[in-house]
Amino acid sequence: MHVIDTKNLTKKYKEITAVDNLNLQIEEGEIFGLLGPNGAGKTTTLLMLTTLKKPTSGTAKVNNFDIAKQPDKVRKSIGIVFQDPSSDDILTGYENLKLHGWLYDMPDDLRERRIKEVLELVDLTDRKNDLVKKYSGGMRRRLEIARGLMHHPKVLFLDEPTLGLDPQSRDHIWNYIEKLAKEENITIIITTHYMDEADKLCDRLAIIDRGKIVVLGTPKKLKKDLGGDIIRLKAKKLDIDALKKLKYVKKVDNCDGEVCLTVKDADKHLQEILKVVGKVESVEIRSPTLDDVFLHYTGRVIRDDSPEGGWAERAMNLESRR
């Protein structure tokens, strides 16, 4: 069953197309990732799927409900954790969850039972009566995940779930996401620009760049499809044309001033490549990562487009000020 099904879903902000004819099907029970840099269109996609932004054109169904024609039923089917903290820091963790239960008109007995369950799920039972302003960033993120689960959603949207967290907190959040996918039996949609996060968590992922899906598949298959290992070279002079002529070199990319080669049977051919290159400052050989997949399909490394955020987000900000 397709829990999410989009057909030519598009969002434009004047001359900028933030999401461009998105066609995507996500299965029940998947952890699915939308991977890309800030401004790629990930958050805009979530805003449409959660009925917070109307598409310019195209359609989408969430839990078999149309986002334009049945928005109330869509909202009852989903939980959302967006980038910016939204829990009330002058309330306790328990009070935040209770308020969420009231908003969803949950019966008292069900609400209290569910609060207990989700607090246990994210290991916050012992801190439920503390004010949220006393929580660490990781604890607050866990509380917001718990809140998103309160009403038993069919789909949970996590927008950059570990953004700004320290490595230990990120690892804890990853563990909770994997745990709740199994215990809650829900579909989880994650947007991220952390490659290691997508590689660890996602059953499938789509790399999205400038509003378009450039490739979709399992992390394992996407890495395998590159067809070789990665050799990264640094040298004062490199004859790129000579490297491209080597029959076992499948692709040559610029990697932040260095050169990355996708090479079939890299161990076997390394010495030959070094003879062509001549004197090198450094050389590294490794298996492909999702960073290499992104570079292969987009021609650039993943990073924020600017310190002020991405192109699509800037367009959204301009629109909201009018």
TORKOL-4160 file (C-alpha; in steps of 0.2 Angstrom, whole numbers, padded with zeros to 4 digits, m for minus):
322
<pt num="1" X="0000" Y="0000" Z="0000"/>
<pt num="2" X="0006" Y="0017" Z="m0005"/>
<pt num="3" X="0005" Y="0028" Z="0011"/>
<pt num="4" X="0011" Y="0043" Z="0001"/>
<pt num="5" X="0008" Y="0045" Z="m0017"/>
<pt num="6" X="0012" Y="0061" Z="m0027"/>
<pt num="7" X="0008" Y="0065" Z="m0045"/>
<pt num="8" X="0018" Y="0080" Z="m0053"/>
<pt num="9" X="0018" Y="0089" Z="m0036"/>
<pt num="10" X="0024" Y="0107" Z="m0039"/>
<pt num="11" X="0027" Y="0122" Z="m0029"/>
<pt num="12" X="0032" Y="0139" Z="m0036"/>
<pt num="13" X="0037" Y="0156" Z="m0028"/>
<pt num="14" X="0036" Y="0168" Z="m0042"/>
<pt num="15" X="0051" Y="0164" Z="m0054"/>
<pt num="16" X="0058" Y="0150" Z="m0042"/>
<pt num="17" X="0052" Y="0132" Z="m0043"/>
<pt num="18" X="0055" Y="0125" Z="m0026"/>
<pt num="19" X="0047" Y="0108" Z="m0030"/>
<pt num="20" X="0047" Y="0103" Z="m0048"/>
<pt num="21" X="0034" Y="0089" Z="m0054"/>
<pt num="22" X="0038" Y="0077" Z="m0039"/>
<pt num="23" X="0032" Y="0059" Z="m0042"/>
<pt num="24" X="0035" Y="0049" Z="m0027"/>
<pt num="25" X="0027" Y="0033" Z="m0019"/>
<pt num="26" X="0031" Y="0028" Z="m0001"/>
<pt num="27" X="0026" Y="0011" Z="0006"/>
<pt num="28" X="0018" Y="0008" Z="0022"/>
<pt num="29" X="0031" Y="0004" Z="0036"/>
<pt num="30" X="0046" Y="0012" Z="0027"/>
<pt num="31" X="0059" Y="0024" Z="0034"/>
<pt num="32" X="0060" Y="0035" Z="0019"/>
<pt num="33" X="0073" Y="0049" Z="0017"/>
<pt num="34" X="0073" Y="0065" Z="0007"/>
<pt num="35" X="0091" Y="0069" Z="0005"/>
<pt num="36" X="0098" Y="0085" Z="m0001"/>
<pt num="37" X="0106" Y="0102" Z="0004"/>
<pt num="38" X="0097" Y="0117" Z="0011"/>
<pt num="39" X="0086" Y="0124" Z="m0002"/>
<pt num="40" X="0084" Y="0108" Z="m0012"/>
<pt num="41" X="0065" Y="0108" Z="m0009"/>
<pt num="42" X="0064" Y="0095" Z="0005"/>
<pt num="43" X="0055" Y="0106" Z="0018"/>
<pt num="44" X="0044" Y="0113" Z="0005"/>
<pt num="45" X="0039" Y="0095" Z="0000"/>
<pt num="46" X="0035" Y="0092" Z="0018"/>
<pt num="47" X="0025" Y="0108" Z="0020"/>
<pt num="48" X="0013" Y="0102" Z="0006"/>
<pt num="49" X="0012" Y="0084" Z="0011"/>
<pt num="50" X="0007" Y="0090" Z="0029"/>
<pt num="51" X="m0006" Y="0103" Z="0021"/>
<pt num="52" X="0003" Y="0118" Z="0028"/>
<pt num="53" X="0007" Y="0124" Z="0010"/>
<pt num="54" X="m0004" Y="0123" Z="m0005"/>
<pt num="55" X="0004" Y="0116" Z="m0021"/>
<pt num="56" X="0004" Y="0126" Z="m0036"/>
<pt num="57" X="0000" Y="0111" Z="m0046"/>
<pt num="58" X="m0001" Y="0092" Z="m0045"/>
<pt num="59" X="m0009" Y="0081" Z="m0032"/>
<pt num="60" X="m0004" Y="0070" Z="m0017"/>
<pt num="61" X="m0012" Y="0058" Z="m0006"/>
<pt num="62" X="m0007" Y="0054" Z="0012"/>
<pt num="63" X="m0014" Y="0039" Z="0020"/>
<pt num="64" X="m0026" Y="0038" Z="0005"/>
<pt num="65" X="m0032" Y="0056" Z="0009"/>
<pt num="66" X="m0030" Y="0070" Z="m0004"/>
<pt num="67" X="m0020" Y="0084" Z="0003"/>
<pt num="68" X="m0031" Y="0098" Z="m0005"/>
<pt num="69" X="m0048" Y="0090" Z="m0004"/>
<pt num="70" X="m0047" Y="0081" Z="0013"/>
<pt num="71" X="m0034" Y="0091" Z="0023"/>
<pt num="72" X="m0042" Y="0088" Z="0040"/>
<pt num="73" X="m0041" Y="0069" Z="0038"/>
<pt num="74" X="m0023" Y="0071" Z="0032"/>
<pt num="75" X="m0019" Y="0080" Z="0048"/>
<pt num="76" X="m0027" Y="0067" Z="0059"/>
<pt num="77" X="m0016" Y="0054" Z="0050"/>
<pt num="78" X="0001" Y="0062" Z="0053"/>
<pt num="79" X="0013" Y="0068" Z="0066"/>
<pt num="80" X="0026" Y="0081" Z="0063"/>
<pt num="81" X="0043" Y="0087" Z="0070"/>
<pt num="82" X="0050" Y="0102" Z="0061"/>
<pt num="83" X="0067" Y="0109" Z="0062"/>
<pt num="84" X="0063" Y="0123" Z="0074"/>
<pt num="85" X="0058" Y="0119" Z="0092"/>
<pt num="86" X="0039" Y="0121" Z="0095"/>
<pt num="87" X="0037" Y="0114" Z="0112"/>
<pt num="88" X="0032" Y="0126" Z="0126"/>
<pt num="89" X="0047" Y="0129" Z="0137"/>
<pt num="90" X="0037" Y="0136" Z="0152"/>
<pt num="91" X="0027" Y="0120" Z="0153"/>
<pt num="92" X="0034" Y="0103" Z="0158"/>
<pt num="93" X="0036" Y="0088" Z="0147"/>
<pt num="94" X="0020" Y="0080" Z="0153"/>
<pt num="95" X="0010" Y="0096" Z="0151"/>
<pt num="96" X="0016" Y="0098" Z="0133"/>
<pt num="97" X="0010" Y="0080" Z="0129"/>
<pt num="98" X="m0006" Y="0083" Z="0138"/>
<pt num="99" X="m0010" Y="0099" Z="0129"/>
<pt num="100" X="m0007" Y="0090" Z="0112"/>
<pt num="101" X="m0019" Y="0076" Z="0118"/>
<pt num="102" X="m0032" Y="0090" Z="0121"/>
<pt num="103" X="m0029" Y="0097" Z="0104"/>
<pt num="104" X="m0033" Y="0080" Z="0096"/>
<pt num="105" X="m0048" Y="0078" Z="0107"/>
<pt num="106" X="m0041" Y="0062" Z="0115"/>
<pt num="107" X="m0052" Y="0053" Z="0129"/>
<pt num="108" X="m0044" Y="0056" Z="0146"/>
<pt num="109" X="m0040" Y="0037" Z="0149"/>
<pt num="110" X="m0032" Y="0035" Z="0131"/>
<pt num="111" X="m0022" Y="0052" Z="0133"/>
<pt num="112" X="m0014" Y="0047" Z="0150"/>
<pt num="113" X="m0010" Y="0030" Z="0144"/>
<pt num="114" X="m0002" Y="0036" Z="0128"/>
<pt num="115" X="0008" Y="0050" Z="0137"/>
<pt num="116" X="0015" Y="0036" Z="0148"/>
<pt num="117" X="0019" Y="0025" Z="0133"/>
<pt num="118" X="0028" Y="0039" Z="0122"/>
<pt num="119" X="0038" Y="0045" Z="0137"/>
<pt num="120" X="0044" Y="0028" Z="0140"/>
<pt num="121" X="0048" Y="0026" Z="0121"/>
<pt num="122" X="0060" Y="0041" Z="0122"/>
<pt num="123" X="0067" Y="0038" Z="0139"/>
<pt num="124" X="0059" Y="0054" Z="0147"/>
<pt num="125" X="0048" Y="0047" Z="0160"/>
<pt num="126" X="0060" Y="0052" Z="0174"/>
<pt num="127" X="0060" Y="0070" Z="0167"/>
<pt num="128" X="0042" Y="0072" Z="0163"/>
<pt num="129" X="0038" Y="0085" Z="0177"/>
<pt num="130" X="0053" Y="0096" Z="0173"/>
<pt num="131" X="0051" Y="0112" Z="0163"/>
<pt num="132" X="0056" Y="0110" Z="0145"/>
<pt num="133" X="0067" Y="0125" Z="0147"/>
<pt num="134" X="0078" Y="0114" Z="0158"/>
<pt num="135" X="0079" Y="0101" Z="0144"/>
<pt num="136" X="0095" Y="0098" Z="0133"/>
<pt num="137" X="0093" Y="0100" Z="0115"/>
<pt num="138" X="0093" Y="0081" Z="0113"/>
<pt num="139" X="0080" Y="0079" Z="0126"/>
<pt num="140" X="0069" Y="0093" Z="0119"/>
<pt num="141" X="0070" Y="0084" Z="0102"/>
<pt num="142" X="0065" Y="0068" Z="0109"/>
<pt num="143" X="0050" Y="0076" Z="0118"/>
<pt num="144" X="0044" Y="0083" Z="0101"/>
<pt num="145" X="0045" Y="0066" Z="0093"/>
<pt num="146" X="0035" Y="0059" Z="0108"/>
<pt num="147" X="0022" Y="0073" Z="0105"/>
<pt num="148" X="0021" Y="0069" Z="0086"/>
<pt num="149" X="0017" Y="0051" Z="0091"/>
<pt num="150" X="0003" Y="0055" Z="0104"/>
<pt num="151" X="m0012" Y="0052" Z="0093"/>
<pt num="152" X="m0005" Y="0036" Z="0084"/>
<pt num="153" X="m0001" Y="0043" Z="0067"/>
<pt num="154" X="0000" Y="0033" Z="0052"/>
<pt num="155" X="0015" Y="0044" Z="0045"/>
<pt num="156" X="0028" Y="0053" Z="0055"/>
<pt num="157" X="0037" Y="0067" Z="0047"/>
<pt num="158" X="0054" Y="0072" Z="0054"/>
<pt num="159" X="0062" Y="0088" Z="0046"/>
<pt num="160" X="0081" Y="0088" Z="0049"/>
<pt num="161" X="0078" Y="0078" Z="0066"/>
<pt num="162" X="0096" Y="0080" Z="0072"/>
<pt num="163" X="0100" Y="0097" Z="0066"/>
<pt num="164" X="0112" Y="0106" Z="0078"/>
<pt num="165" X="0114" Y="0092" Z="0090"/>
<pt num="166" X="0130" Y="0085" Z="0096"/>
<pt num="167" X="0136" Y="0068" Z="0090"/>
<pt num="168" X="0130" Y="0058" Z="0105"/>
<pt num="169" X="0113" Y="0066" Z="0105"/>
<pt num="170" X="0112" Y="0062" Z="0086"/>
<pt num="171" X="0116" Y="0044" Z="0089"/>
<pt num="172" X="0102" Y="0043" Z="0103"/>
<pt num="173" X="0089" Y="0051" Z="0091"/>
<pt num="174" X="0094" Y="0038" Z="0077"/>
<pt num="175" X="0091" Y="0024" Z="0090"/>
<pt num="176" X="0074" Y="0031" Z="0095"/>
<pt num="177" X="0069" Y="0033" Z="0076"/>
<pt num="178" X="0073" Y="0015" Z="0073"/>
<pt num="179" X="0065" Y="0009" Z="0089"/>
<pt num="180" X="0048" Y="0018" Z="0086"/>
<pt num="181" X="0048" Y="0012" Z="0068"/>
<pt num="182" X="0047" Y="m0006" Z="0074"/>
<pt num="183" X="0036" Y="m0003" Z="0090"/>
<pt num="184" X="0024" Y="0009" Z="0083"/>
<pt num="185" X="0022" Y="0001" Z="0065"/>
<pt num="186" X="0022" Y="0018" Z="0056"/>
<pt num="187" X="0029" Y="0026" Z="0041"/>
<pt num="188" X="0043" Y="0038" Z="0044"/>
<pt num="189" X="0048" Y="0052" Z="0032"/>
<pt num="190" X="0065" Y="0060" Z="0036"/>
<pt num="191" X="0072" Y="0075" Z="0027"/>
<pt num="192" X="0091" Y="0077" Z="0030"/>
<pt num="193" X="0107" Y="0083" Z="0023"/>
<pt num="194" X="0117" Y="0072" Z="0034"/>
<pt num="195" X="0123" Y="0058" Z="0023"/>
<pt num="196" X="0128" Y="0046" Z="0037"/>
<pt num="197" X="0110" Y="0049" Z="0045"/>
<pt num="198" X="0102" Y="0044" Z="0028"/>
<pt num="199" X="0113" Y="0029" Z="0026"/>
<pt num="200" X="0110" Y="0022" Z="0043"/>
<pt num="201" X="0091" Y="0025" Z="0045"/>
<pt num="202" X="0083" Y="0024" Z="0028"/>
<pt num="203" X="0076" Y="0009" Z="0019"/>
<pt num="204" X="0075" Y="0020" Z="0003"/>
<pt num="205" X="0079" Y="0038" Z="m0001"/>
<pt num="206" X="0078" Y="0050" Z="m0014"/>
<pt num="207" X="0091" Y="0063" Z="m0018"/>
<pt num="208" X="0083" Y="0079" Z="m0022"/>
<pt num="209" X="0092" Y="0094" Z="m0029"/>
<pt num="210" X="0084" Y="0111" Z="m0035"/>
<pt num="211" X="0067" Y="0104" Z="m0033"/>
<pt num="212" X="0069" Y="0088" Z="m0043"/>
<pt num="213" X="0072" Y="0070" Z="m0038"/>
<pt num="214" X="0089" Y="0065" Z="m0047"/>
<pt num="215" X="0089" Y="0047" Z="m0041"/>
<pt num="216" X="0080" Y="0035" Z="m0029"/>
<pt num="217" X="0084" Y="0019" Z="m0022"/>
<pt num="218" X="0091" Y="0010" Z="m0006"/>
<pt num="219" X="0107" Y="0017" Z="0001"/>
<pt num="220" X="0116" Y="0000" Z="m0003"/>
<pt num="221" X="0110" Y="0000" Z="m0021"/>
<pt num="222" X="0114" Y="0018" Z="m0024"/>
<pt num="223" X="0132" Y="0016" Z="m0018"/>
<pt num="224" X="0134" Y="m0001" Z="m0028"/>
<pt num="225" X="0127" Y="0007" Z="m0044"/>
<pt num="226" X="0142" Y="0019" Z="m0045"/>
<pt num="227" X="0151" Y="0004" Z="m0051"/>
<pt num="228" X="0168" Y="0005" Z="m0042"/>
<pt num="229" X="0179" Y="0012" Z="m0028"/>
<pt num="230" X="0184" Y="0030" Z="m0025"/>
<pt num="231" X="0202" Y="0036" Z="m0027"/>
<pt num="232" X="0204" Y="0053" Z="m0021"/>
<pt num="233" X="0220" Y="0062" Z="m0027"/>
<pt num="234" X="0229" Y="0078" Z="m0023"/>
<pt num="235" X="0243" Y="0084" Z="m0034"/>
<pt num="236" X="0250" Y="0101" Z="m0040"/>
<pt num="237" X="0247" Y="0095" Z="m0058"/>
<pt num="238" X="0235" Y="0083" Z="m0064"/>
<pt num="239" X="0232" Y="0077" Z="m0082"/>
<pt num="240" X="0213" Y="0075" Z="m0081"/>
<pt num="241" X="0211" Y="0071" Z="m0099"/>
<pt num="242" X="0224" Y="0057" Z="m0097"/>
<pt num="243" X="0214" Y="0050" Z="m0082"/>
<pt num="244" X="0198" Y="0050" Z="m0092"/>
<pt num="245" X="0205" Y="0040" Z="m0106"/>
<pt num="246" X="0209" Y="0025" Z="m0094"/>
<pt num="247" X="0196" Y="0012" Z="m0098"/>
<pt num="248" X="0194" Y="0007" Z="m0080"/>
<pt num="249" X="0191" Y="0025" Z="m0074"/>
<pt num="250" X="0172" Y="0027" Z="m0074"/>
<pt num="251" X="0171" Y="0045" Z="m0069"/>
<pt num="252" X="0182" Y="0060" Z="m0064"/>
<pt num="253" X="0175" Y="0073" Z="m0051"/>
<pt num="254" X="0181" Y="0089" Z="m0043"/>
<pt num="255" X="0181" Y="0086" Z="m0024"/>
<pt num="256" X="0184" Y="0103" Z="m0015"/>
<pt num="257" X="0201" Y="0106" Z="m0025"/>
<pt num="258" X="0205" Y="0087" Z="m0026"/>
<pt num="259" X="0201" Y="0074" Z="m0039"/>
<pt num="260" X="0189" Y="0060" Z="m0036"/>
<pt num="261" X="0190" Y="0045" Z="m0047"/>
<pt num="262" X="0177" Y="0031" Z="m0048"/>
<pt num="263" X="0187" Y="0016" Z="m0053"/>
<pt num="264" X="0183" Y="m0002" Z="m0056"/>
<pt num="265" X="0194" Y="m0014" Z="m0047"/>
<pt num="266" X="0204" Y="0001" Z="m0039"/>
<pt num="267" X="0216" Y="m0010" Z="m0029"/>
<pt num="268" X="0222" Y="m0018" Z="m0046"/>
<pt num="269" X="0224" Y="m0002" Z="m0055"/>
<pt num="270" X="0230" Y="0010" Z="m0042"/>
<pt num="271" X="0249" Y="0009" Z="m0047"/>
<pt num="272" X="0244" Y="0012" Z="m0065"/>
<pt num="273" X="0234" Y="0028" Z="m0061"/>
<pt num="274" X="0249" Y="0034" Z="m0050"/>
<pt num="275" X="0261" Y="0033" Z="m0065"/>
<pt num="276" X="0249" Y="0043" Z="m0075"/>
<pt num="277" X="0247" Y="0056" Z="m0061"/>
<pt num="278" X="0266" Y="0057" Z="m0057"/>
<pt num="279" X="0270" Y="0066" Z="m0040"/>
<pt num="280" X="0255" Y="0066" Z="m0028"/>
<pt num="281" X="0253" Y="0075" Z="m0012"/>
<pt num="282" X="0240" Y="0063" Z="m0005"/>
<pt num="283" X="0230" Y="0048" Z="m0011"/>
<pt num="284" X="0215" Y="0039" Z="m0003"/>
<pt num="285" X="0206" Y="0024" Z="m0008"/>
<pt num="286" X="0189" Y="0019" Z="m0001"/>
<pt num="287" X="0172" Y="0011" Z="m0004"/>
<pt num="288" X="0158" Y="0023" Z="m0011"/>
<pt num="289" X="0148" Y="0033" Z="0002"/>
<pt num="290" X="0132" Y="0043" Z="m0001"/>
<pt num="291" X="0142" Y="0059" Z="m0002"/>
<pt num="292" X="0150" Y="0051" Z="m0018"/>
<pt num="293" X="0132" Y="0046" Z="m0024"/>
<pt num="294" X="0127" Y="0064" Z="m0022"/>
<pt num="295" X="0142" Y="0071" Z="m0031"/>
<pt num="296" X="0140" Y="0058" Z="m0045"/>
<pt num="297" X="0122" Y="0063" Z="m0049"/>
<pt num="298" X="0122" Y="0082" Z="m0045"/>
<pt num="299" X="0140" Y="0087" Z="m0050"/>
<pt num="300" X="0143" Y="0095" Z="m0033"/>
<pt num="301" X="0146" Y="0091" Z="m0015"/>
<pt num="302" X="0132" Y="0093" Z="m0002"/>
<pt num="303" X="0132" Y="0109" Z="0008"/>
<pt num="304" X="0122" Y="0124" Z="0012"/>
<pt num="305" X="0119" Y="0135" Z="m0003"/>
<pt num="306" X="0123" Y="0151" Z="0008"/>
<pt num="307" X="0125" Y="0156" Z="0026"/>
<pt num="308" X="0107" Y="0163" Z="0025"/>
<pt num="309" X="0099" Y="0146" Z="0019"/>
<pt num="310" X="0094" Y="0139" Z="0003"/>
<pt num="311" X="0086" Y="0147" Z="m0012"/>
<pt num="312" X="0069" Y="0139" Z="m0010"/>
<pt num="313" X="0068" Y="0144" Z="0008"/>
<pt num="314" X="0073" Y="0162" Z="0004"/>
<pt num="315" X="0059" Y="0163" Z="m0009"/>
<pt num="316" X="0047" Y="0156" Z="0005"/>
<pt num="317" X="0053" Y="0170" Z="0017"/>
<pt num="318" X="0051" Y="0184" Z="0004"/>
<pt num="319" X="0033" Y="0177" Z="0000"/>
<pt num="320" X="0028" Y="0177" Z="0019"/>
<pt num="321" X="0034" Y="0195" Z="0021"/>
<pt num="322" X="0022" Y="0202" Z="0008"/>
